[in-house]
Amino acid sequence: MSVNQVRTRRVKAAAAAAGGLAVVAMGLVGVMGDNAPDAHASSGAMNLGATTTSTTPGKDMPAKAVPVVKAARYGAS
């Protein structure tokens, strides 16, 4: 084995080790930062507010949106 091959293997091994440590560190941060509430720590029934509905009058709406044609059709002379 040449010196360059040994260096390449060492660099690859170091990069693999650094990547593995990064994955483990991200996993630990994810576990420590998990602030999800516990399923058994529920505060009871859900409180709901009043429901409101509104309608839009139909006479204010246009019947159909039609774009303004500014050019002749393709192929038409």
mmCIF file of the N, C-alpha and C atoms, coordinates in Angstrom:
data_MODEL
# 
_entry.id   MODEL 
# 
loop_
_atom_site.group_PDB 
_atom_site.id 
_atom_site.type_symbol 
_atom_site.label_atom_id 
_atom_site.label_alt_id 
_atom_site.label_comp_id 
_atom_site.label_asym_id 
_atom_site.label_entity_id 
_atom_site.label_seq_id 
_atom_site.pdbx_PDB_ins_code 
_atom_site.Cartn_x 
_atom_site.Cartn_y 
_atom_site.Cartn_z 
_atom_site.occupancy 
_atom_site.B_iso_or_equiv 
_atom_site.pdbx_formal_charge 
_atom_site.auth_seq_id 
_atom_site.auth_comp_id 
_atom_site.auth_asym_id 
_atom_site.auth_atom_id 
_atom_site.pdbx_PDB_model_num 
ATOM 1   N N  . MET A 1 1  ? 0.830   -1.176 0.000   1.00 0.00 ? 1  MET A N  1 
ATOM 2   C CA . MET A 1 1  ? 0.000   0.000  0.000   1.00 0.00 ? 1  MET A CA 1 
ATOM 3   C C  . MET A 1 1  ? 0.873   1.237  0.000   1.00 0.00 ? 1  MET A C  1 
ATOM 4   N N  . SER A 1 2  ? 0.454   2.205  -0.781  1.00 0.00 ? 2  SER A N  1 
ATOM 5   C CA . SER A 1 2  ? 1.235   3.440  -0.829  1.00 0.00 ? 2  SER A CA 1 
ATOM 6   C C  . SER A 1 2  ? 0.782   4.384  0.289   1.00 0.00 ? 2  SER A C  1 
ATOM 7   N N  . VAL A 1 3  ? 1.532   5.434  0.454   1.00 0.00 ? 3  VAL A N  1 
ATOM 8   C CA . VAL A 1 3  ? 1.239   6.411  1.500   1.00 0.00 ? 3  VAL A CA 1 
ATOM 9   C C  . VAL A 1 3  ? -0.092  7.106  1.216   1.00 0.00 ? 3  VAL A C  1 
ATOM 10  N N  . ASN A 1 4  ? -0.382  7.391  -0.059  1.00 0.00 ? 4  ASN A N  1 
ATOM 11  C CA . ASN A 1 4  ? -1.639  8.061  -0.405  1.00 0.00 ? 4  ASN A CA 1 
ATOM 12  C C  . ASN A 1 4  ? -2.849  7.182  -0.085  1.00 0.00 ? 4  ASN A C  1 
ATOM 13  N N  . GLN A 1 5  ? -2.726  5.880  -0.295  1.00 0.00 ? 5  GLN A N  1 
ATOM 14  C CA . GLN A 1 5  ? -3.833  4.974  0.008   1.00 0.00 ? 5  GLN A CA 1 
ATOM 15  C C  . GLN A 1 5  ? -4.094  4.909  1.515   1.00 0.00 ? 5  GLN A C  1 
ATOM 16  N N  . VAL A 1 6  ? -3.034  4.935  2.303   1.00 0.00 ? 6  VAL A N  1 
ATOM 17  C CA . VAL A 1 6  ? -3.173  4.899  3.759   1.00 0.00 ? 6  VAL A CA 1 
ATOM 18  C C  . VAL A 1 6  ? -3.844  6.185  4.234   1.00 0.00 ? 6  VAL A C  1 
ATOM 19  N N  . ARG A 1 7  ? -3.433  7.320  3.689   1.00 0.00 ? 7  ARG A N  1 
ATOM 20  C CA . ARG A 1 7  ? -4.035  8.604  4.074   1.00 0.00 ? 7  ARG A CA 1 
ATOM 21  C C  . ARG A 1 7  ? -5.505  8.651  3.682   1.00 0.00 ? 7  ARG A C  1 
ATOM 22  N N  . THR A 1 8  ? -5.813  8.151  2.494   1.00 0.00 ? 8  THR A N  1 
ATOM 23  C CA . THR A 1 8  ? -7.198  8.146  2.031   1.00 0.00 ? 8  THR A CA 1 
ATOM 24  C C  . THR A 1 8  ? -8.066  7.306  2.956   1.00 0.00 ? 8  THR A C  1 
ATOM 25  N N  . ARG A 1 9  ? -7.561  6.145  3.364   1.00 0.00 ? 9  ARG A N  1 
ATOM 26  C CA . ARG A 1 9  ? -8.331  5.295  4.278   1.00 0.00 ? 9  ARG A CA 1 
ATOM 27  C C  . ARG A 1 9  ? -8.519  5.964  5.628   1.00 0.00 ? 9  ARG A C  1 
ATOM 28  N N  . ARG A 1 10 ? -7.487  6.637  6.122   1.00 0.00 ? 10 ARG A N  1 
ATOM 29  C CA . ARG A 1 10 ? -7.595  7.320  7.411   1.00 0.00 ? 10 ARG A CA 1 
ATOM 30  C C  . ARG A 1 10 ? -8.605  8.459  7.336   1.00 0.00 ? 10 ARG A C  1 
ATOM 31  N N  . VAL A 1 11 ? -8.576  9.199  6.236   1.00 0.00 ? 11 VAL A N  1 
ATOM 32  C CA . VAL A 1 11 ? -9.520  10.310 6.063   1.00 0.00 ? 11 VAL A CA 1 
ATOM 33  C C  . VAL A 1 11 ? -10.946 9.771  5.991   1.00 0.00 ? 11 VAL A C  1 
ATOM 34  N N  . LYS A 1 12 ? -11.139 8.681  5.247   1.00 0.00 ? 12 LYS A N  1 
ATOM 35  C CA . LYS A 1 12 ? -12.474 8.088  5.145   1.00 0.00 ? 12 LYS A CA 1 
ATOM 36  C C  . LYS A 1 12 ? -12.953 7.564  6.500   1.00 0.00 ? 12 LYS A C  1 
ATOM 37  N N  . ALA A 1 13 ? -12.056 6.942  7.251   1.00 0.00 ? 13 ALA A N  1 
ATOM 38  C CA . ALA A 1 13 ? -12.429 6.427  8.568   1.00 0.00 ? 13 ALA A CA 1 
ATOM 39  C C  . ALA A 1 13 ? -12.776 7.568  9.518   1.00 0.00 ? 13 ALA A C  1 
ATOM 40  N N  . ALA A 1 14 ? -12.005 8.648  9.463   1.00 0.00 ? 14 ALA A N  1 
ATOM 41  C CA . ALA A 1 14 ? -12.284 9.799  10.315  1.00 0.00 ? 14 ALA A CA 1 
ATOM 42  C C  . ALA A 1 14 ? -13.614 10.444 9.940   1.00 0.00 ? 14 ALA A C  1 
ATOM 43  N N  . ALA A 1 15 ? -13.896 10.535 8.642   1.00 0.00 ? 15 ALA A N  1 
ATOM 44  C CA . ALA A 1 15 ? -15.158 11.115 8.201   1.00 0.00 ? 15 ALA A CA 1 
ATOM 45  C C  . ALA A 1 15 ? -16.331 10.234 8.620   1.00 0.00 ? 15 ALA A C  1 
ATOM 46  N N  . ALA A 1 16 ? -16.175 8.922  8.527   1.00 0.00 ? 16 ALA A N  1 
ATOM 47  C CA . ALA A 1 16 ? -17.241 8.013  8.943   1.00 0.00 ? 16 ALA A CA 1 
ATOM 48  C C  . ALA A 1 16 ? -17.489 8.123  10.447  1.00 0.00 ? 16 ALA A C  1 
ATOM 49  N N  . ALA A 1 17 ? -16.421 8.222  11.217  1.00 0.00 ? 17 ALA A N  1 
ATOM 50  C CA . ALA A 1 17 ? -16.566 8.352  12.668  1.00 0.00 ? 17 ALA A CA 1 
ATOM 51  C C  . ALA A 1 17 ? -17.248 9.677  13.021  1.00 0.00 ? 17 ALA A C  1 
ATOM 52  N N  . ALA A 1 18 ? -16.845 10.756 12.352  1.00 0.00 ? 18 ALA A N  1 
ATOM 53  C CA . ALA A 1 18 ? -17.464 12.056 12.618  1.00 0.00 ? 18 ALA A CA 1 
ATOM 54  C C  . ALA A 1 18 ? -18.947 12.039 12.241  1.00 0.00 ? 18 ALA A C  1 
ATOM 55  N N  . GLY A 1 19 ? -19.283 11.396 11.134  1.00 0.00 ? 19 GLY A N  1 
ATOM 56  C CA . GLY A 1 19 ? -20.681 11.299 10.729  1.00 0.00 ? 19 GLY A CA 1 
ATOM 57  C C  . GLY A 1 19 ? -21.498 10.487 11.711  1.00 0.00 ? 19 GLY A C  1 
ATOM 58  N N  . GLY A 1 20 ? -20.935 9.394  12.192  1.00 0.00 ? 20 GLY A N  1 
ATOM 59  C CA . GLY A 1 20 ? -21.633 8.579  13.186  1.00 0.00 ? 20 GLY A CA 1 
ATOM 60  C C  . GLY A 1 20 ? -21.853 9.324  14.482  1.00 0.00 ? 20 GLY A C  1 
ATOM 61  N N  . LEU A 1 21 ? -20.850 10.059 14.914  1.00 0.00 ? 21 LEU A N  1 
ATOM 62  C CA . LEU A 1 21 ? -21.006 10.853 16.131  1.00 0.00 ? 21 LEU A CA 1 
ATOM 63  C C  . LEU A 1 21 ? -22.052 11.951 15.949  1.00 0.00 ? 21 LEU A C  1 
ATOM 64  N N  . ALA A 1 22 ? -22.110 12.536 14.756  1.00 0.00 ? 22 ALA A N  1 
ATOM 65  C CA . ALA A 1 22 ? -23.108 13.566 14.491  1.00 0.00 ? 22 ALA A CA 1 
ATOM 66  C C  . ALA A 1 22 ? -24.519 12.987 14.553  1.00 0.00 ? 22 ALA A C  1 
ATOM 67  N N  . VAL A 1 23 ? -24.701 11.799 14.014  1.00 0.00 ? 23 VAL A N  1 
ATOM 68  C CA . VAL A 1 23 ? -26.023 11.151 14.062  1.00 0.00 ? 23 VAL A CA 1 
ATOM 69  C C  . VAL A 1 23 ? -26.425 10.868 15.503  1.00 0.00 ? 23 VAL A C  1 
ATOM 70  N N  . VAL A 1 24 ? -25.490 10.364 16.294  1.00 0.00 ? 24 VAL A N  1 
ATOM 71  C CA . VAL A 1 24 ? -25.779 10.076 17.701  1.00 0.00 ? 24 VAL A CA 1 
ATOM 72  C C  . VAL A 1 24 ? -26.104 11.367 18.449  1.00 0.00 ? 24 VAL A C  1 
ATOM 73  N N  . ALA A 1 25 ? -25.350 12.428 18.178  1.00 0.00 ? 25 ALA A N  1 
ATOM 74  C CA . ALA A 1 25 ? -25.593 13.705 18.856  1.00 0.00 ? 25 ALA A CA 1 
ATOM 75  C C  . ALA A 1 25 ? -26.961 14.263 18.486  1.00 0.00 ? 25 ALA A C  1 
ATOM 76  N N  . MET A 1 26 ? -27.349 14.173 17.210  1.00 0.00 ? 26 MET A N  1 
ATOM 77  C CA . MET A 1 26 ? -28.669 14.667 16.808  1.00 0.00 ? 26 MET A CA 1 
ATOM 78  C C  . MET A 1 26 ? -29.776 13.848 17.461  1.00 0.00 ? 26 MET A C  1 
ATOM 79  N N  . GLY A 1 27 ? -29.556 12.561 17.609  1.00 0.00 ? 27 GLY A N  1 
ATOM 80  C CA . GLY A 1 27 ? -30.539 11.729 18.301  1.00 0.00 ? 27 GLY A CA 1 
ATOM 81  C C  . GLY A 1 27 ? -30.699 12.119 19.751  1.00 0.00 ? 27 GLY A C  1 
ATOM 82  N N  . LEU A 1 28 ? -29.594 12.392 20.411  1.00 0.00 ? 28 LEU A N  1 
ATOM 83  C CA . LEU A 1 28 ? -29.655 12.815 21.814  1.00 0.00 ? 28 LEU A CA 1 
ATOM 84  C C  . LEU A 1 28 ? -30.345 14.163 21.960  1.00 0.00 ? 28 LEU A C  1 
ATOM 85  N N  . VAL A 1 29 ? -30.055 15.086 21.069  1.00 0.00 ? 29 VAL A N  1 
ATOM 86  C CA . VAL A 1 29 ? -30.707 16.397 21.117  1.00 0.00 ? 29 VAL A CA 1 
ATOM 87  C C  . VAL A 1 29 ? -32.210 16.235 20.876  1.00 0.00 ? 29 VAL A C  1 
ATOM 88  N N  . GLY A 1 30 ? -32.583 15.359 19.962  1.00 0.00 ? 30 GLY A N  1 
ATOM 89  C CA . GLY A 1 30 ? -33.998 15.124 19.703  1.00 0.00 ? 30 GLY A CA 1 
ATOM 90  C C  . GLY A 1 30 ? -34.720 14.529 20.892  1.00 0.00 ? 30 GLY A C  1 
ATOM 91  N N  . VAL A 1 31 ? -34.076 13.607 21.590  1.00 0.00 ? 31 VAL A N  1 
ATOM 92  C CA . VAL A 1 31 ? -34.693 12.991 22.765  1.00 0.00 ? 31 VAL A CA 1 
ATOM 93  C C  . VAL A 1 31 ? -34.793 13.994 23.901  1.00 0.00 ? 31 VAL A C  1 
ATOM 94  N N  . MET A 1 32 ? -33.762 14.783 24.101  1.00 0.00 ? 32 MET A N  1 
ATOM 95  C CA . MET A 1 32 ? -33.769 15.758 25.190  1.00 0.00 ? 32 MET A CA 1 
ATOM 96  C C  . MET A 1 32 ? -34.727 16.904 24.905  1.00 0.00 ? 32 MET A C  1 
ATOM 97  N N  . GLY A 1 33 ? -34.911 17.248 23.646  1.00 0.00 ? 33 GLY A N  1 
ATOM 98  C CA . GLY A 1 33 ? -35.772 18.378 23.302  1.00 0.00 ? 33 GLY A CA 1 
ATOM 99  C C  . GLY A 1 33 ? -37.214 17.986 23.069  1.00 0.00 ? 33 GLY A C  1 
ATOM 100 N N  . ASP A 1 34 ? -37.577 16.745 23.309  1.00 0.00 ? 34 ASP A N  1 
ATOM 101 C CA . ASP A 1 34 ? -38.944 16.287 23.084  1.00 0.00 ? 34 ASP A CA 1 
ATOM 102 C C  . ASP A 1 34 ? -39.841 16.813 24.197  1.00 0.00 ? 34 ASP A C  1 
ATOM 103 N N  . ASN A 1 35 ? -40.650 17.828 23.899  1.00 0.00 ? 35 ASN A N  1 
ATOM 104 C CA . ASN A 1 35 ? -41.531 18.419 24.893  1.00 0.00 ? 35 ASN A CA 1 
ATOM 105 C C  . ASN A 1 35 ? -42.986 18.043 24.651  1.00 0.00 ? 35 ASN A C  1 
ATOM 106 N N  . ALA A 1 36 ? -43.221 16.918 24.015  1.00 0.00 ? 36 ALA A N  1 
ATOM 107 C CA . ALA A 1 36 ? -44.591 16.490 23.747  1.00 0.00 ? 36 ALA A CA 1 
ATOM 108 C C  . ALA A 1 36 ? -45.279 16.159 25.066  1.00 0.00 ? 36 ALA A C  1 
ATOM 109 N N  . PRO A 1 37 ? -46.539 16.559 25.188  1.00 0.00 ? 37 PRO A N  1 
ATOM 110 C CA . PRO A 1 37 ? -47.247 16.252 26.438  1.00 0.00 ? 37 PRO A CA 1 
ATOM 111 C C  . PRO A 1 37 ? -47.505 14.754 26.561  1.00 0.00 ? 37 PRO A C  1 
ATOM 112 N N  . ASP A 1 38 ? -47.540 14.318 27.766  1.00 0.00 ? 38 ASP A N  1 
ATOM 113 C CA . ASP A 1 38 ? -47.775 12.905 28.043  1.00 0.00 ? 38 ASP A CA 1 
ATOM 114 C C  . ASP A 1 38 ? -49.233 12.574 27.767  1.00 0.00 ? 38 ASP A C  1 
ATOM 115 N N  . ALA A 1 39 ? -49.513 11.387 27.262  1.00 0.00 ? 39 ALA A N  1 
ATOM 116 C CA . ALA A 1 39 ? -50.880 10.995 26.937  1.00 0.00 ? 39 ALA A CA 1 
ATOM 117 C C  . ALA A 1 39 ? -51.751 10.921 28.185  1.00 0.00 ? 39 ALA A C  1 
ATOM 118 N N  . HIS A 1 40 ? -51.167 10.632 29.328  1.00 0.00 ? 40 HIS A N  1 
ATOM 119 C CA . HIS A 1 40 ? -51.941 10.487 30.561  1.00 0.00 ? 40 HIS A CA 1 
ATOM 120 C C  . HIS A 1 40 ? -52.084 11.815 31.301  1.00 0.00 ? 40 HIS A C  1 
ATOM 121 N N  . ALA A 1 41 ? -51.431 12.857 30.845  1.00 0.00 ? 41 ALA A N  1 
ATOM 122 C CA . ALA A 1 41 ? -51.480 14.149 31.520  1.00 0.00 ? 41 ALA A CA 1 
ATOM 123 C C  . ALA A 1 41 ? -52.527 15.053 30.887  1.00 0.00 ? 41 ALA A C  1 
ATOM 124 N N  . SER A 1 42 ? -53.618 14.480 30.425  1.00 0.00 ? 42 SER A N  1 
ATOM 125 C CA . SER A 1 42 ? -54.675 15.238 29.763  1.00 0.00 ? 42 SER A CA 1 
ATOM 126 C C  . SER A 1 42 ? -55.422 16.086 30.784  1.00 0.00 ? 42 SER A C  1 
ATOM 127 N N  . SER A 1 43 ? -55.874 17.258 30.364  1.00 0.00 ? 43 SER A N  1 
ATOM 128 C CA . SER A 1 43 ? -56.575 18.155 31.273  1.00 0.00 ? 43 SER A CA 1 
ATOM 129 C C  . SER A 1 43 ? -58.081 17.952 31.228  1.00 0.00 ? 43 SER A C  1 
ATOM 130 N N  . GLY A 1 44 ? -58.552 16.936 30.559  1.00 0.00 ? 44 GLY A N  1 
ATOM 131 C CA . GLY A 1 44 ? -59.983 16.672 30.537  1.00 0.00 ? 44 GLY A CA 1 
ATOM 132 C C  . GLY A 1 44 ? -60.577 16.937 29.165  1.00 0.00 ? 44 GLY A C  1 
ATOM 133 N N  . ALA A 1 45 ? -61.841 17.325 29.158  1.00 0.00 ? 45 ALA A N  1 
ATOM 134 C CA . ALA A 1 45 ? -62.563 17.546 27.905  1.00 0.00 ? 45 ALA A CA 1 
ATOM 135 C C  . ALA A 1 45 ? -62.061 18.803 27.199  1.00 0.00 ? 45 ALA A C  1 
ATOM 136 N N  . MET A 1 46 ? -62.254 18.824 25.914  1.00 0.00 ? 46 MET A N  1 
ATOM 137 C CA . MET A 1 46 ? -61.811 19.956 25.119  1.00 0.00 ? 46 MET A CA 1 
ATOM 138 C C  . MET A 1 46 ? -62.852 21.068 25.201  1.00 0.00 ? 46 MET A C  1 
ATOM 139 N N  . ASN A 1 47 ? -62.413 22.306 25.359  1.00 0.00 ? 47 ASN A N  1 
ATOM 140 C CA . ASN A 1 47 ? -63.312 23.443 25.419  1.00 0.00 ? 47 ASN A CA 1 
ATOM 141 C C  . ASN A 1 47 ? -63.476 24.029 24.025  1.00 0.00 ? 47 ASN A C  1 
ATOM 142 N N  . LEU A 1 48 ? -64.726 24.176 23.604  1.00 0.00 ? 48 LEU A N  1 
ATOM 143 C CA . LEU A 1 48 ? -65.010 24.707 22.281  1.00 0.00 ? 48 LEU A CA 1 
ATOM 144 C C  . LEU A 1 48 ? -65.733 26.029 22.404  1.00 0.00 ? 48 LEU A C  1 
ATOM 145 N N  . GLY A 1 49 ? -65.447 26.948 21.483  1.00 0.00 ? 49 GLY A N  1 
ATOM 146 C CA . GLY A 1 49 ? -66.132 28.228 21.456  1.00 0.00 ? 49 GLY A CA 1 
ATOM 147 C C  . GLY A 1 49 ? -67.382 28.151 20.596  1.00 0.00 ? 49 GLY A C  1 
ATOM 148 N N  . ALA A 1 50 ? -68.080 29.268 20.503  1.00 0.00 ? 50 ALA A N  1 
ATOM 149 C CA . ALA A 1 50 ? -69.295 29.331 19.698  1.00 0.00 ? 50 ALA A CA 1 
ATOM 150 C C  . ALA A 1 50 ? -68.943 29.265 18.217  1.00 0.00 ? 50 ALA A C  1 
ATOM 151 N N  . THR A 1 51 ? -69.818 28.637 17.436  1.00 0.00 ? 51 THR A N  1 
ATOM 152 C CA . THR A 1 51 ? -69.614 28.515 16.000  1.00 0.00 ? 51 THR A CA 1 
ATOM 153 C C  . THR A 1 51 ? -70.401 29.608 15.287  1.00 0.00 ? 51 THR A C  1 
ATOM 154 N N  . THR A 1 52 ? -69.755 30.292 14.368  1.00 0.00 ? 52 THR A N  1 
ATOM 155 C CA . THR A 1 52 ? -70.436 31.328 13.600  1.00 0.00 ? 52 THR A CA 1 
ATOM 156 C C  . THR A 1 52 ? -70.384 30.967 12.129  1.00 0.00 ? 52 THR A C  1 
ATOM 157 N N  . THR A 1 53 ? -71.439 31.313 11.417  1.00 0.00 ? 53 THR A N  1 
ATOM 158 C CA . THR A 1 53 ? -71.487 31.090 9.978   1.00 0.00 ? 53 THR A CA 1 
ATOM 159 C C  . THR A 1 53 ? -71.848 32.400 9.304   1.00 0.00 ? 53 THR A C  1 
ATOM 160 N N  . SER A 1 54 ? -71.334 32.586 8.112   1.00 0.00 ? 54 SER A N  1 
ATOM 161 C CA . SER A 1 54 ? -71.677 33.779 7.335   1.00 0.00 ? 54 SER A CA 1 
ATOM 162 C C  . SER A 1 54 ? -71.817 33.373 5.881   1.00 0.00 ? 54 SER A C  1 
ATOM 163 N N  . THR A 1 55 ? -72.667 34.069 5.180   1.00 0.00 ? 55 THR A N  1 
ATOM 164 C CA . THR A 1 55 ? -72.891 33.782 3.769   1.00 0.00 ? 55 THR A CA 1 
ATOM 165 C C  . THR A 1 55 ? -72.591 35.031 2.955   1.00 0.00 ? 55 THR A C  1 
ATOM 166 N N  . THR A 1 56 ? -72.171 34.827 1.726   1.00 0.00 ? 56 THR A N  1 
ATOM 167 C CA . THR A 1 56 ? -71.896 35.926 0.809   1.00 0.00 ? 56 THR A CA 1 
ATOM 168 C C  . THR A 1 56 ? -73.068 36.036 -0.152  1.00 0.00 ? 56 THR A C  1 
ATOM 169 N N  . PRO A 1 57 ? -73.608 37.234 -0.328  1.00 0.00 ? 57 PRO A N  1 
ATOM 170 C CA . PRO A 1 57 ? -74.730 37.367 -1.256  1.00 0.00 ? 57 PRO A CA 1 
ATOM 171 C C  . PRO A 1 57 ? -74.301 37.036 -2.682  1.00 0.00 ? 57 PRO A C  1 
ATOM 172 N N  . GLY A 1 58 ? -75.146 36.304 -3.404  1.00 0.00 ? 58 GLY A N  1 
ATOM 173 C CA . GLY A 1 58 ? -74.836 35.882 -4.754  1.00 0.00 ? 58 GLY A CA 1 
ATOM 174 C C  . GLY A 1 58 ? -74.872 36.993 -5.780  1.00 0.00 ? 58 GLY A C  1 
ATOM 175 N N  . LYS A 1 59 ? -75.586 38.075 -5.526  1.00 0.00 ? 59 LYS A N  1 
ATOM 176 C CA . LYS A 1 59 ? -75.710 39.134 -6.531  1.00 0.00 ? 59 LYS A CA 1 
ATOM 177 C C  . LYS A 1 59 ? -74.421 39.932 -6.690  1.00 0.00 ? 59 LYS A C  1 
ATOM 178 N N  . ASP A 1 60 ? -73.530 39.903 -5.702  1.00 0.00 ? 60 ASP A N  1 
ATOM 179 C CA . ASP A 1 60 ? -72.270 40.635 -5.802  1.00 0.00 ? 60 ASP A CA 1 
ATOM 180 C C  . ASP A 1 60 ? -71.216 39.871 -6.602  1.00 0.00 ? 60 ASP A C  1 
ATOM 181 N N  . MET A 1 61 ? -71.450 38.610 -6.847  1.00 0.00 ? 61 MET A N  1 
ATOM 182 C CA . MET A 1 61 ? -70.478 37.780 -7.537  1.00 0.00 ? 61 MET A CA 1 
ATOM 183 C C  . MET A 1 61 ? -70.732 37.817 -9.043  1.00 0.00 ? 61 MET A C  1 
ATOM 184 N N  . PRO A 1 62 ? -69.670 37.866 -9.864  1.00 0.00 ? 62 PRO A N  1 
ATOM 185 C CA . PRO A 1 62 ? -69.874 37.820 -11.314 1.00 0.00 ? 62 PRO A CA 1 
ATOM 186 C C  . PRO A 1 62 ? -70.344 36.430 -11.742 1.00 0.00 ? 62 PRO A C  1 
ATOM 187 N N  . ALA A 1 63 ? -71.134 36.400 -12.820 1.00 0.00 ? 63 ALA A N  1 
ATOM 188 C CA . ALA A 1 63 ? -71.665 35.130 -13.301 1.00 0.00 ? 63 ALA A CA 1 
ATOM 189 C C  . ALA A 1 63 ? -70.546 34.255 -13.844 1.00 0.00 ? 63 ALA A C  1 
ATOM 190 N N  . LYS A 1 64 ? -69.619 34.859 -14.599 1.00 0.00 ? 64 LYS A N  1 
ATOM 191 C CA . LYS A 1 64 ? -68.529 34.094 -15.183 1.00 0.00 ? 64 LYS A CA 1 
ATOM 192 C C  . LYS A 1 64 ? -67.366 35.046 -15.461 1.00 0.00 ? 64 LYS A C  1 
ATOM 193 N N  . ALA A 1 65 ? -66.180 34.650 -15.114 1.00 0.00 ? 65 ALA A N  1 
ATOM 194 C CA . ALA A 1 65 ? -65.004 35.474 -15.385 1.00 0.00 ? 65 ALA A CA 1 
ATOM 195 C C  . ALA A 1 65 ? -64.542 35.193 -16.810 1.00 0.00 ? 65 ALA A C  1 
ATOM 196 N N  . VAL A 1 66 ? -64.515 36.237 -17.636 1.00 0.00 ? 66 VAL A N  1 
ATOM 197 C CA . VAL A 1 66 ? -64.111 36.092 -19.032 1.00 0.00 ? 66 VAL A CA 1 
ATOM 198 C C  . VAL A 1 66 ? -62.916 37.011 -19.272 1.00 0.00 ? 66 VAL A C  1 
ATOM 199 N N  . PRO A 1 67 ? -61.757 36.463 -19.683 1.00 0.00 ? 67 PRO A N  1 
ATOM 200 C CA . PRO A 1 67 ? -60.603 37.310 -19.944 1.00 0.00 ? 67 PRO A CA 1 
ATOM 201 C C  . PRO A 1 67 ? -60.782 38.103 -21.240 1.00 0.00 ? 67 PRO A C  1 
ATOM 202 N N  . VAL A 1 68 ? -60.114 39.242 -21.302 1.00 0.00 ? 68 VAL A N  1 
ATOM 203 C CA . VAL A 1 68 ? -60.148 40.061 -22.502 1.00 0.00 ? 68 VAL A CA 1 
ATOM 204 C C  . VAL A 1 68 ? -59.169 39.474 -23.507 1.00 0.00 ? 68 VAL A C  1 
ATOM 205 N N  . VAL A 1 69 ? -59.627 39.192 -24.713 1.00 0.00 ? 69 VAL A N  1 
ATOM 206 C CA . VAL A 1 69 ? -58.767 38.635 -25.756 1.00 0.00 ? 69 VAL A CA 1 
ATOM 207 C C  . VAL A 1 69 ? -58.077 39.785 -26.466 1.00 0.00 ? 69 VAL A C  1 
ATOM 208 N N  . LYS A 1 70 ? -56.739 39.775 -26.484 1.00 0.00 ? 70 LYS A N  1 
ATOM 209 C CA . LYS A 1 70 ? -55.977 40.870 -27.096 1.00 0.00 ? 70 LYS A CA 1 
ATOM 210 C C  . LYS A 1 70 ? -55.262 40.466 -28.349 1.00 0.00 ? 70 LYS A C  1 
ATOM 211 N N  . ALA A 1 71 ? -55.220 39.203 -28.694 1.00 0.00 ? 71 ALA A N  1 
ATOM 212 C CA . ALA A 1 71 ? -54.490 38.769 -29.872 1.00 0.00 ? 71 ALA A CA 1 
ATOM 213 C C  . ALA A 1 71 ? -55.313 37.723 -30.632 1.00 0.00 ? 71 ALA A C  1 
ATOM 214 N N  . ALA A 1 72 ? -54.987 37.583 -31.918 1.00 0.00 ? 72 ALA A N  1 
ATOM 215 C CA . ALA A 1 72 ? -55.676 36.585 -32.738 1.00 0.00 ? 72 ALA A CA 1 
ATOM 216 C C  . ALA A 1 72 ? -55.168 35.197 -32.340 1.00 0.00 ? 72 ALA A C  1 
ATOM 217 N N  . ARG A 1 73 ? -55.955 34.179 -32.564 1.00 0.00 ? 73 ARG A N  1 
ATOM 218 C CA . ARG A 1 73 ? -55.560 32.810 -32.272 1.00 0.00 ? 73 ARG A CA 1 
ATOM 219 C C  . ARG A 1 73 ? -54.360 32.401 -33.084 1.00 0.00 ? 73 ARG A C  1 
ATOM 220 N N  . TYR A 1 74 ? -53.606 31.455 -32.591 1.00 0.00 ? 74 TYR A N  1 
ATOM 221 C CA . TYR A 1 74 ? -52.439 30.950 -33.320 1.00 0.00 ? 74 TYR A CA 1 
ATOM 222 C C  . TYR A 1 74 ? -52.897 30.286 -34.615 1.00 0.00 ? 74 TYR A C  1 
ATOM 223 N N  . GLY A 1 75 ? -52.301 30.654 -35.706 1.00 0.00 ? 75 GLY A N  1 
ATOM 224 C CA . GLY A 1 75 ? -52.624 30.079 -37.001 1.00 0.00 ? 75 GLY A CA 1 
ATOM 225 C C  . GLY A 1 75 ? -53.712 30.833 -37.744 1.00 0.00 ? 75 GLY A C  1 
ATOM 226 N N  . ALA A 1 76 ? -54.443 31.703 -37.033 1.00 0.00 ? 76 ALA A N  1 
ATOM 227 C CA . ALA A 1 76 ? -55.491 32.483 -37.715 1.00 0.00 ? 76 ALA A CA 1 
ATOM 228 C C  . ALA A 1 76 ? -54.853 33.712 -38.328 1.00 0.00 ? 76 ALA A C  1 
ATOM 229 N N  . SER A 1 77 ? -55.265 34.017 -39.546 1.00 0.00 ? 77 SER A N  1 
ATOM 230 C CA . SER A 1 77 ? -54.683 35.191 -40.227 1.00 0.00 ? 77 SER A CA 1 
ATOM 231 C C  . SER A 1 77 ? -55.619 36.350 -40.235 1.00 0.00 ? 77 SER A C  1 
# 
